[in-house]
Amino acid sequence: MSIALKEVGVTVPDSPEVTLLQNISFMLQEGSVTLLIGHAGSGKSTLLQVMSGLLKPQTGTITVDEQPIWLKPMKADPKQLLRFGLTFQFPEQQLFARSIAQEFAYSLRPYKLEKEERDRRIREATHALDPRGVFAMDRSPFALSGGEQRRLALATTFATAPDWLLMDEPTAGLEAAAVRELLRMLRERVGRGGLVVATHDLDTFFPLADRVLVLDHGELVFDGSPQELCRAPEVLARAGVGLPSCAEASVEMARVGIAIAPDLLTPALAASAILAALREAGSASASAPAAGTDAARVAQPPRPAQRPAPEPPAPQAGWLGLDPRAKWLLYLLLAIGTMGQQGWGSLAVAAALVGCSFLGLPRSVLGGIRKIATSYAIFLIFSVALAGIQFSPLGYSVDNGWSTTFILTRLFVVLMAGCWLAMSTPYSQLVQGLNWALKYLYKVKLPVASFSLAVSFVFRFIPLIMREWQQFSMIVRARGKASVRPGSVRVRDIPALVVPLLLGMFHKAEQMTVAMEMKQIDGTTLLLRKNTLEWERGDTILVVIALIAWVLLLFT
Ligand SMILES: Nc1ncnc2c1ncn2[C@@H]1O[C@H](COP(=O)(O)OP(=O)(O)OP(=O)(O)O)[C@@H](O)[C@H]1O
């Protein structure tokens, strides 16, 4: 049983120029324990998602037992998906059901097991992960403690008995005793299928691993045993990863004249080596090794990472660099002008003006706008089809259909103008631009403080919701083994997506409210904040264009 990646490359879906993984090739054998390490953002989670069939690489191939995971361009082989169990960081966040039994049922459903086999697997998984017997099947998962919830989430994956267990940062946020317990469970599993762990916790996992893959900015820069890696600390330093304790201890021991190898992965091995070194030193009355001896060479501290100097931030192109106040104004004038149109000719002029505003936007932004436009087009077709239906006598009124088309098209142009504003302006700037305008209303005693607070809150939440949606949709696709297009979710998986998403959002809202209370931020302070926006010549030109566009729309 093997999994093989050949020249795998992944780019950001909407920005092919941004590479996440590059030319990754390796083969893992049955029963092996492999660690994926690398600096934050080096591509470890992305690689796990690619290996488990959740993310399709743009280049290269992935095969399990020489069978490709991806059968069709955007569809993974459902049988292959069943062979993987992927646990995400903080797996307890994925719980959603009313009872523990339902959590197991959701994870096991794709396997279509007989009742006896299903019960046996649940018994085995709970035996391994629930030593205190708290997993009563009718109990709510939300009545468990945080640690117990994590055990339950792991148990639901263990119960699927995957050939390949892939774990993303399994020790994140765990106390020392829980880490030891997790390690014990993983040790018991060694030999039964392959295990791949993405981690920053080198000390915990090095003794367990057969092999370590080091990623640096999406590239595989090391593939070897943990011992080999400890003997080559410069690889870790270059990849921006800290040294494991064994390598650090070897450096520190060398400083006090005791030479021990840097690849003693457990405290027991290190203790024996120190004892042996001390005995040898005592019997030979040896002094500290001089520079250039073997021991000193072993213990040379690694040079700090040689990273290229960070590139200066790219200047913001076109629309992106303009003052949000000018953009708000352009948007308002375009929206008001468009809503005033009554004929197709003048609506076409408005649409052309909005279309011009898309010039110069990055491809990734245009990709996002295209998706919104496609969804709206489908909505429009359905609405027009329904709007024209007549029942007595049964028929279709072209006039009704046509006027609905006009109204919805007009709305579409305004929606596109809104998309342009939202996507060409960072959220913080959008809020600042709006607050700038509201400040004048506040000064004339209009009650706009709460509105300003609500707007700030909503705009802060939009990117958060989008990020969380992506994260939780990935989780339900992994749990539900859904062979669907990346980014889409089956209807039956919606509860498993929505419940954790809402819980996560409530939690974030609570944290944000507490933070705002502590900083004593309310709508009034937001309005009275110092304005950091800078009006430039380009903004004046934009406002003049906006006024010309508005006048054009008024008189066409
Ligand atoms: N859908 C996406 N769109 C844009 N960028 C993305 C996307 N997914 C991942 N990235 C970026 O790809 C890079 C690799 O992310 P990944 O989560 O794989 O890193 P990681 O090594 O697991 O990081 P960490 O150790 O912090 O968990 C990051 O810079 C991340 O911001």
The ligand as an SDF file (V2000), in Angstrom:
LIG
                    3D

 31 33  0  0  0  0  0  0  0  0999 V2000
   -7.3690   29.3860   -0.8010 N   0  0  0  0  0  0  0  0  0  0  0  0
   -6.2700   30.1120   -0.5970 C   0  0  0  0  0  0  0  0  0  0  0  0
   -6.1520   31.3220   -1.1600 N   0  0  0  0  0  0  0  0  0  0  0  0
   -5.0460   32.0610   -0.9740 C   0  0  0  0  0  0  0  0  0  0  0  0
   -3.9980   31.6750   -0.2360 N   0  0  0  0  0  0  0  0  0  0  0  0
   -4.0560   30.4900    0.3590 C   0  0  0  0  0  0  0  0  0  0  0  0
   -5.1840   29.6390    0.2150 C   0  0  0  0  0  0  0  0  0  0  0  0
   -4.9510   28.5190    0.9300 N   0  0  0  0  0  0  0  0  0  0  0  0
   -3.7350   28.6650    1.5020 C   0  0  0  0  0  0  0  0  0  0  0  0
   -3.2060   29.8490    1.1580 N   0  0  0  0  0  0  0  0  0  0  0  0
   -1.8750   30.3580    1.5350 C   0  0  0  0  0  0  0  0  0  0  0  0
   -0.9700   29.3170    1.2550 O   0  0  0  0  0  0  0  0  0  0  0  0
    0.0720   29.3100    2.1850 C   0  0  0  0  0  0  0  0  0  0  0  0
    0.2160   27.9200    2.7750 C   0  0  0  0  0  0  0  0  0  0  0  0
   -0.8770   27.6990    3.6700 O   0  0  0  0  0  0  0  0  0  0  0  0
   -0.9250   26.3980    4.5900 P   0  0  0  0  0  0  0  0  0  0  0  0
   -2.1240   26.5340    5.4690 O   0  0  0  0  0  0  0  0  0  0  0  0
   -0.8370   25.1890    3.7360 O   0  0  0  0  0  0  0  0  0  0  0  0
    0.4280   26.5590    5.4390 O   0  0  0  0  0  0  0  0  0  0  0  0
    0.9040   25.7580    6.7210 P   0  0  0  0  0  0  0  0  0  0  0  0
    2.3150   25.3690    6.4630 O   0  0  0  0  0  0  0  0  0  0  0  0
   -0.0470   24.6620    7.0510 O   0  0  0  0  0  0  0  0  0  0  0  0
    0.8420   26.9100    7.8140 O   0  0  0  0  0  0  0  0  0  0  0  0
    0.6320   26.7940    9.4100 P   0  0  0  0  0  0  0  0  0  0  0  0
    1.8340   26.1010    9.9440 O   0  0  0  0  0  0  0  0  0  0  0  0
    0.5710   28.2280    9.8270 O   0  0  0  0  0  0  0  0  0  0  0  0
   -0.6510   26.0450    9.6320 O   0  0  0  0  0  0  0  0  0  0  0  0
   -0.2420   30.3840    3.2060 C   0  0  0  0  0  0  0  0  0  0  0  0
    0.5220   31.5210    2.8900 O   0  0  0  0  0  0  0  0  0  0  0  0
   -1.7280   30.6400    3.0170 C   0  0  0  0  0  0  0  0  0  0  0  0
   -2.0440   31.9680    3.3140 O   0  0  0  0  0  0  0  0  0  0  0  0
  1  2  1  0
  2  3  1  0
  2  7  2  0
  3  4  2  0
  4  5  1  0
  5  6  2  0
  6  7  1  0
  6 10  1  0
  7  8  1  0
  8  9  2  0
  9 10  1  0
 10 11  1  0
 11 12  1  0
 11 30  1  0
 12 13  1  0
 13 14  1  0
 13 28  1  0
 14 15  1  0
 15 16  1  0
 16 17  2  0
 16 18  1  0
 16 19  1  0
 19 20  1  0
 20 21  2  0
 20 22  1  0
 20 23  1  0
 23 24  1  0
 24 25  2  0
 24 26  1  0
 24 27  1  0
 28 29  1  0
 28 30  1  0
 30 31  1  0
M  END
$$$$
